[in-house]
Amino acid sequence: MSNTDGLQTMPVATKRSIAVTLIVLGIVFLAGGIAWDLNGGPAFIHAFTWVGGAVFAWGVVTLVTTRRSPLQ
């Protein structure tokens, strides 16, 4: 038995909570990565900005799709 619906089977409040959590984590990763990189951190810290950007974007997309799903 597999769950092919993914986030579609979750309640709207749960999806919104996940989306906001992802957005906050993305901002934390971005801010931390940029601050550490600008203060002379190691070169691999640049990857944290990419991860933070991806998590932030995933959170925004999840929030938008969560908002649009009840309207359909």
N, C-alpha and C positions, 0 to 999 in steps of 0.2 A: 504494500500500500504506500503510495507516494503522494506528497502534497505538491501538485503542480501549480496551484493557485498562488502560492507565495503570500504576499501581503494582502491579497484580495480577501482572504478568509478572516483577517483580524478585524476587530472593531475599529471604528474611526478614531476613537480616543487613543487607542494603543498605537495606531500608525502615526498620529500627530505627536505623541510622546517620543516615539523613536526618531521622528524627523527632527524635532527640536533638540534632542540629545545629540544627534549627529551634527547638527549645525553648531552647537556649543563646542563639541569636541573638535570640529574642524577649525573653529576660531582659536581654540587653545593651542592646537598644533601649529597653526599658521603664526600666531603671535610668538609662541615659544621658539619655533624654528627661526623666524626672522630675527628675533632679539638675540638669540645665541649665535646665529651666523654673523650678524653685524658686530658682535663683540668679540670676534676672533675665534669662534668655535671651529671644530674640525670640519673638513669638507663634506663628510657624509651627512651633516646636519641639513644640508640643502634638500635632501630627500624628505625631511619632515615637512617642508613647505609644500612639496608635491602631494604628500599624503594628506596634509591638512586641507589643501585645496580640493582634493578628490572627495574627502569625507564631507566637507562643507557643501560641495555641489550635489552630492548624493542626498544629503539632508534637505536641500532646497527642492530638488526634484521630487523627493518623497512627499514633502509638504504640499507641493503643488498638485501632485496626482491624488493625494488624499483629499484635498479640497475639491477637486474636480469630480471624483468618483460619486459623491452623493448627488451631484447635479445631473448625472446621466440617467 
